Amino acid sequence: METLQNFIGGRWEEAVGEDVVAVVNPATEEAFAHFRASNADDVDRAVAAAGAAQPEWAALTVAHRVERIHAWADTIAAHADELAELECREMGKPVGIGRTFIAGAVAGLKAAADQALTYPFSETVTGPGPAGERTDIVRHPLGVTAVITPWNFPVVMVLGALGPLLAAGNTVVVKPSERSPVSTVRLLELAASAGLPAGVLNLILGDGRTGAALAEHEEVRLVHFTGSVGAGRAVGAATGHRLSRSVLELGGKDAVVIDAGVDPVATARAVAFGAFINTGQICTSMERVYVHERIADEFTEALVTAAGTFTIGDGLDPATMLGPLVDARQRETVRRHVENAVSKGATVRAGGAVPERPGYFYPATVLTGVDDTMLVMTEETFGPVAPVTVVPSFEEGLTRAAASRYGLAATVYTDDPDHIAAAARLPVGVVWVNQWQGGGPERLYEPARDSGMGATGARAAYDAATRPAAVHVAATTPAGSL
């Protein structure tokens, strides 16, 4: 069984914490790696290493930092197959799907780093005035930052956060989920081999207590956290208490609203992908479906057919479309939500039962006859379940979509320009129209409601990663006086 270690100041070392955590392959239910959970002393050492490395890293030119990040990105790209297989073993994602997401994340890392080349780290905002005076704005790196990532996209979420933080001159301590740390360990090995200086990027392994110690550390100036609402509230409270920053991307209960004029069969296939890919374990998975009554029957039949194409199996098998859920606890959440809906009158049109086989599998499931008293319509399911609600109008669909305590993203299928304009007013961070997961590196958003806080993407990510200071320069020094 593989033993995982922390990466602190360019060296691999075992944590001093006493608790041992196993990493389990969810397709086989067998442990294949383990590590000691880091305690506050481990966190102190990692933060100290990042702090020691930060001045020298910040002293490099922006172009030099971007060059180092690109070298790491190229190394990751060369090992994408290996990383995808590690993700499959630790959290179940099919290798082909994982490879695709990793390729996108590498491209995103490069694009985010490249934005540093045009970001105004220094600019004159007023002047020169009549006497030659001016005001400059200089943006300084924050110092030591932390990235705490979830288990559903181990590689992608790390890379998505790091580009602006590193390119702006910060150093980072990464804490991955205890459920899926193996691929992140490999990322740090690749960073070292690509020549990223020691201490610029550090890794600590552990559970929620480790994450709390990192979020509460006095020397961490920003925490970039992706995870549950409850944990996110704790991170926000910890950073707020010491007047530091946090960027929080939390849970979602994303809606999809389907207008009467779209192709119901093609749209059903798109919704199946958005609801079931990665076994529904995506923060922006389609978890509530509102379809116009004029096409509801045809759409639902096509969705049921599409669900049947998501074959269950070990993600190492190229034929697998639907890998396991990450663990028994997550599968129990999915099962409980479906059974709650059925007990209140919902109809299972596809899936809906735990298969009798090893592994934490659950089939692609379609429910109809759902209402807002059911958990599957109000709480984050994070599994391969598509609950379908028939609505009499597009406007009713938007109203229902907006009625949630979450506000991460939403998807709308319509060809009506007025309906597109109306969809843009949904209280969410991202609205996709006719293409789920669309957009490029210029995208800028902030989650709404319980889905988080802190704008991210494009320039906003650099604004969060830097501290602005105004420098007022007079034309001449004052004359001396007797």
C-alpha positions in Angstrom: 0.0 0.0 0.0 1.4 3.4 -1.0 2.3 5.8 1.8 1.6 9.5 1.0 3.6 12.4 2.5 3.5 16.1 2.8 5.6 18.3 0.5 7.0 21.2 2.4 9.7 23.6 1.3 10.8 21.3 -1.5 11.0 18.2 0.7 8.8 15.2 1.2 8.1 14.4 4.8 5.6 12.4 6.8 3.1 14.3 8.9 3.6 14.3 12.7 -0.1 13.8 13.3 -1.1 10.5 14.8 -4.3 9.7 12.8 -3.9 7.5 9.7 -6.3 8.0 6.8 -6.9 5.3 4.1 -7.6 6.1 0.5 -10.2 3.7 -0.9 -10.9 2.8 -4.5 -14.7 3.3 -4.8 -15.0 0.8 -7.6 -13.5 -2.0 -5.5 -14.0 -0.7 -2.0 -10.3 -1.6 -1.3 -7.8 0.7 0.3 -4.7 1.3 -1.9 -2.9 4.3 -0.1 -2.7 5.9 3.3 -1.2 8.9 5.0 -0.9 10.5 8.4 -3.3 13.4 8.8 -1.4 16.7 9.3 -1.9 18.6 12.6 -1.3 22.2 13.5 2.5 21.7 13.7 2.6 20.4 10.1 0.5 23.3 9.0 2.9 25.7 10.8 5.9 24.2 8.9 4.1 24.4 5.5 3.1 28.0 6.0 6.6 29.0 7.3 8.1 27.4 4.2 5.8 29.3 1.9 6.5 32.5 3.8 10.3 32.0 3.5 10.0 31.4 -0.3 7.5 34.2 -1.1 9.9 37.3 -1.2 12.2 35.7 -3.7 9.3 34.4 -5.8 7.7 37.9 -5.8 11.0 39.5 -6.8 11.0 37.6 -10.1 9.6 39.4 -13.1 6.0 38.6 -14.0 7.2 37.0 -17.3 9.6 34.8 -15.4 6.9 33.6 -13.0 4.6 32.9 -16.0 7.3 31.0 -17.7 7.8 28.7 -14.7 4.0 28.1 -14.5 4.0 27.2 -18.2 6.8 24.7 -17.7 4.8 23.0 -15.0 1.7 23.0 -17.1 3.6 21.3 -20.0 4.8 18.7 -17.6 1.3 18.0 -16.4 0.0 17.7 -20.0 2.7 15.1 -20.6 1.4 13.1 -17.7 -2.4 13.6 -18.2 -3.0 9.9 -18.7 -1.3 9.0 -15.5 -3.1 11.7 -13.6 -6.5 10.6 -15.0 -5.8 7.0 -13.9 -5.0 8.2 -10.4 -8.2 10.2 -10.2 -10.1 7.1 -11.3 -8.6 5.0 -8.6 -9.2 7.5 -5.8 -12.7 8.9 -6.7 -14.0 6.8 -9.6 -14.0 9.2 -12.5 -13.7 7.3 -15.9 -10.2 7.8 -17.3 -11.4 9.2 -20.6 -13.5 11.8 -18.9 -10.8 12.6 -16.5 -8.3 13.1 -19.3 -10.6 15.5 -21.1 -11.1 17.6 -17.9 -7.4 17.6 -17.1 -6.5 18.8 -20.6 -9.0 21.7 -20.2 -7.5 22.5 -16.8 -3.9 22.7 -18.2 -5.1 25.0 -20.9 -6.9 27.1 -18.2 -3.8 27.2 -16.0 -1.8 28.6 -18.9 -4.5 31.1 -19.9 -4.9 32.3 -16.3 -1.1 32.7 -15.9 -0.9 34.6 -19.2 -3.4 37.1 -18.0 -0.7 38.3 -15.6 1.2 39.6 -18.6 -1.4 42.3 -19.2 -2.8 42.8 -15.7 -2.0 46.3 -14.3 0.2 45.5 -11.4 1.3 49.2 -11.7 -0.6 52.0 -13.3 -0.9 55.8 -13.2 -4.5 56.8 -12.5 -4.2 60.6 -12.2 -1.7 63.1 -13.5 0.7 64.4 -14.3 -1.0 67.5 -12.9 -0.1 71.2 -13.5 2.8 70.9 -11.2 3.8 67.4 -12.4 2.2 65.5 -9.5 0.6 62.1 -10.1 -1.0 59.1 -8.4 0.1 55.5 -9.1 -1.6 52.3 -8.1 0.7 49.4 -7.3 -0.7 46.0 -6.6 1.3 43.8 -4.2 1.0 40.1 -3.7 -0.7 39.1 -0.5 2.0 36.7 0.6 1.1 33.2 1.8 -2.2 31.8 0.4 -4.0 28.5 0.8 -6.0 26.4 -1.6 -8.4 23.8 -0.1 -9.9 21.6 -2.7 -12.8 19.0 -2.9 -12.6 15.4 -3.9 -14.7 15.5 -7.1 -12.0 17.1 -9.3 -8.7 16.7 -7.6 -6.5 17.9 -10.4 -8.8 20.4 -12.0 -9.7 22.3 -8.9 -6.1 22.7 -7.8 -5.0 24.0 -11.3 -8.0 26.3 -11.5 -7.1 28.2 -8.4 -3.3 28.3 -8.7 -2.7 30.3 -11.9 -3.5 33.9 -10.6 -2.2 33.2 -7.1 1.2 32.1 -8.3 1.6 34.5 -11.2 0.8 37.4 -8.9 3.7 36.5 -6.7 2.1 34.6 -3.9 3.2 31.3 -2.5 0.6 28.6 -1.8 -0.1 25.7 0.6 -2.5 23.2 -0.9 -4.7 20.9 1.1 -6.6 18.3 -1.0 -9.6 16.3 0.2 -8.7 13.3 2.3 -10.8 11.2 0.0 -8.7 12.0 -3.1 -5.2 13.2 -2.4 -3.2 10.8 -4.6 -3.4 12.8 -7.8 -2.5 16.0 -6.0 0.6 14.4 -4.6 1.6 13.6 -8.1 0.9 17.2 -9.2 3.4 18.4 -6.6 6.0 15.9 -7.8 5.6 17.2 -11.3 5.9 20.8 -10.0 9.3 19.9 -8.5 10.5 18.2 -11.6 9.4 21.2 -13.7 11.6 23.5 -11.7 9.1 25.4 -9.6 11.2 26.8 -6.7 11.1 25.1 -3.3 8.5 26.5 -1.0 6.5 28.2 -3.7 4.0 25.4 -3.7 3.5 23.2 -0.7 1.2 20.3 0.2 -0.3 19.1 3.4 -2.5 16.0 3.7 -5.3 15.7 6.2 -8.9 15.8 7.1 -11.3 18.6 8.1 -9.3 19.4 11.2 -6.2 20.0 9.0 -8.2 22.3 6.7 -9.5 24.2 9.7 -5.9 24.7 11.1 -4.8 26.1 7.7 -7.8 28.4 7.3 -7.3 29.7 10.8 -3.6 30.3 10.4 -2.5 33.9 11.2 0.0 34.0 8.3 -2.4 32.9 5.6 -3.7 36.0 3.8 -6.2 34.3 1.5 -8.0 31.0 1.5 -9.4 29.7 -1.8 -11.9 27.1 -0.7 -14.2 24.8 -2.7 -16.5 22.5 -0.8 -19.7 22.2 1.2 -21.7 25.1 2.5 -21.1 24.3 6.1 -17.3 24.0 5.7 -17.3 27.2 3.6 -19.1 29.1 6.4 -16.4 28.0 8.8 -13.6 29.1 6.4 -15.3 32.5 5.9 -15.7 33.0 9.7 -12.0 32.1 10.3 -10.7 34.4 7.6 -13.0 37.2 8.6 -12.0 37.0 12.2 -8.4 37.8 11.4 -9.3 40.3 8.6 -8.0 38.1 5.8 -9.7 37.1 2.5 -11.6 34.1 1.3 -12.9 33.0 -2.0 -15.6 30.4 -1.5 -17.3 28.2 -4.1 -19.8 26.0 -2.3 -22.7 23.8 -3.0 -25.1 24.1 -5.9 -28.6 22.9 -6.9 -28.4 24.0 -10.5 -31.5 24.3 -12.6 -32.0 23.8 -16.3 -35.0 25.5 -18.0 -36.2 24.2 -21.3 -38.3 26.3 -23.6 -41.0 25.0 -25.9 -39.3 25.8 -29.2 -36.1 23.6 -28.8 -35.4 20.2 -30.2 -36.6 17.9 -27.3 -34.5 14.9 -28.2 -31.2 16.8 -28.7 -31.8 18.8 -25.6 -32.6 15.6 -23.6 -29.2 14.2 -24.6 -27.5 17.4 -23.5 -29.3 17.4 -20.2 -28.4 13.7 -19.6 -24.7 14.7 -20.1 -25.1 17.6 -17.7 -26.9 15.6 -15.1 -24.9 12.3 -15.2 -21.3 13.0 -16.3 -18.8 12.3 -13.5 -21.7 10.4 -11.9 -23.4 13.7 -11.1 -20.5 14.7 -8.8 -20.0 18.3 -10.2 -21.0 21.4 -8.3 -22.7 22.6 -11.5 -24.5 19.4 -12.4 -28.0 19.8 -13.6 -30.0 18.9 -10.5 -33.4 20.4 -11.3 -35.0 20.2 -14.7 -37.9 22.4 -15.7 -39.4 21.6 -19.1 -42.2 23.3 -21.0 -45.3 21.2 -21.1 -45.6 21.4 -24.9 -42.4 19.2 -25.3 -42.4 17.5 -21.9 -43.4 14.0 -23.0 -41.0 13.8 -25.9 -38.2 15.3 -23.8 -38.7 12.9 -20.9 -38.8 9.8 -23.1 -35.6 10.9 -24.7 -34.0 11.6 -21.4 -34.9 8.1 -20.1 -33.4 6.6 -23.3 -30.2 8.6 -22.8 -30.0 7.6 -19.2 -29.8 4.0 -20.3 -26.7 4.6 -22.3 -24.7 5.6 -19.2 -23.1 2.2 -18.6 -21.9 1.5 -15.0 -18.5 0.2 -14.3 -14.9 0.7 -13.2 -13.6 3.9 -14.8 -10.5 2.0 -16.0 -12.7 0.3 -18.5 -13.0 2.4 -21.7 -16.6 1.3 -22.1 -17.6 2.9 -18.7 -19.7 6.0 -18.8 -20.7 6.1 -15.2 -18.2 5.3 -12.5 -18.9 4.8 -8.8 -19.8 7.6 -6.4 -16.8 8.5 -4.2 -17.8 6.5 -1.2 -20.6 4.8 0.7 -21.6 8.1 2.5 -22.2 9.9 -0.8 -24.1 7.0 -2.3 -26.3 6.9 0.8 -27.1 10.6 0.3 -28.2 9.9 -3.3 -30.3 6.8 -2.3 -31.9 8.8 0.5 -32.9 11.6 -1.8 -34.4 9.2 -4.4 -36.3 7.2 -1.7 -37.6 10.4 -0.1 -39.0 11.5 -3.5 -40.6 8.2 -4.2 -42.2 8.2 -0.8 -43.8 11.5 -1.6 -45.2 10.5 -4.9 -42.4 10.8 -7.5 -42.1 8.2 -10.2 -38.8 6.5 -11.1 -38.5 6.4 -14.9 -34.9 5.1 -15.1 -32.5 3.8 -12.5 -33.4 4.4 -8.9 -31.9 1.4 -7.1 -28.5 0.4 -5.7 -27.0 -2.3 -7.9 -26.0 -5.6 -6.3 -22.2 -5.5 -7.0 -19.1 -4.3 -5.2 -18.3 -0.6 -5.4 -20.3 2.5 -4.6 -22.3 2.5 -7.8 -25.7 4.1 -8.5 -27.4 4.2 -11.9 -28.4 7.2 -14.0 -31.8 8.0 -12.6 -34.8 10.0 -14.0 -37.6 11.0 -11.7 -40.9 12.6 -12.7 -43.8 13.9 -10.6 -41.4 15.7 -8.2 -42.3 18.8 -6.1 -40.5 21.2 -3.8 -41.2 19.2 -0.7 -38.7 16.6 -1.8 -35.0 16.6 -0.8 -34.1 15.9 -4.4 -35.4 19.3 -5.4 -34.1 21.4 -2.4 -30.8 19.8 -1.2 -27.6 19.2 -3.2 -27.8 15.5 -4.3 -24.4 15.3 -6.0 -25.3 12.1 -7.8 -26.6 10.9 -11.2 -30.2 12.0 -10.6 -32.3 14.1 -13.0 -35.7 15.2 -11.4 -38.0 16.5 -14.1 -40.8 19.1 -13.4 -43.3 20.1 -16.2 -44.1 23.8 -16.3 -46.8 25.6 -18.2 -44.5 28.4 -19.5 -40.9 29.5 -19.8 -41.5 32.2 -17.3 -42.7 29.7 -14.7 -39.6 27.7 -15.3 -37.4 30.7 -14.6 -39.4 31.5 -11.4 -39.0 27.9 -10.2 -35.3 27.9 -11.1 -34.7 31.1 -9.1 -36.5 29.7 -6.0 -33.5 28.1 -4.3 -31.1 28.9 -1.5 -28.3 28.1 -3.9 -27.0 30.3 -6.7 -24.0 28.8 -8.4 -25.1 28.3 -12.1 -28.1 27.6 -14.3 -28.6 26.4 -17.9 -31.3 27.6 -20.3 -32.3 26.1 -23.6 -34.2 28.6 -25.8 -34.0 30.3 -29.2 -36.2 33.3 -28.1 -34.1 36.5 -27.7 -36.5 37.8 -25.1 -36.2 34.6 -23.1 -32.4 34.8 -23.3 -32.6 38.3 -21.8 -34.9 37.1 -19.1 -32.6 34.2 -18.2 -29.7 36.6 -17.7 -31.5 37.9 -14.6 -31.4 34.6 -12.8 -29.8 35.0 -9.3 -26.7 32.8 -10.0 -23.1 33.2 -10.8 -23.1 31.8 -14.3 -25.9 31.4 -16.8 -25.3 29.1 -19.8 -27.6 29.4 -22.8 -27.8 26.4 -25.1 -24.5 25.0 -24.0 -23.7 23.7 -20.5 -20.2 24.5 -19.3 -19.6 27.1 -22.0 -17.2 30.0 -21.7 -13.5 30.8 -21.7 -10.7 32.2 -19.5 -12.2 35.7 -19.8 -15.3 34.5 -17.8 -15.9 36.4 -14.6 -18.5 35.5 -11.9 -19.4 35.4 -8.2 -21.6 32.7 -6.7 -24.9 33.9 -5.2 -26.7 33.0 -2.0 -25.4 29.9 -0.2 -23.2 28.9 -3.1 -20.4 31.1 -2.0 -18.8 34.5 -2.2 -15.9 36.2 -3.9 -15.6 37.1 -7.6 -13.3 34.9 -9.6 -12.0 34.5 -13.1 -10.2 36.9 -15.4 -9.2 40.1 -13.7 -11.2 39.4 -10.6 -8.9 36.5 -9.7 -5.9 38.9 -9.8 -7.7 41.5 -7.8 -8.3 38.9 -5.1 -4.7 37.8 -5.2 -3.2 41.2 -4.8 -3.5 44.2 -2.5 -3.7 47.7 -4.1 -1.7 50.6 -2.7 -1.8 54.2 -3.8 1.4 56.1 -4.3 1.1 59.9 -4.5 4.1 61.6 -6.1 4.7 65.3 -5.9 6.6 67.1 -8.6 9.4 68.3 -6.4 10.6 67.9 -2.9 9.6 70.8 -0.6 12.0 73.7 -0.2 13.9 73.8 3.1 13.1 76.5 5.7 15.0 78.3 8.3 
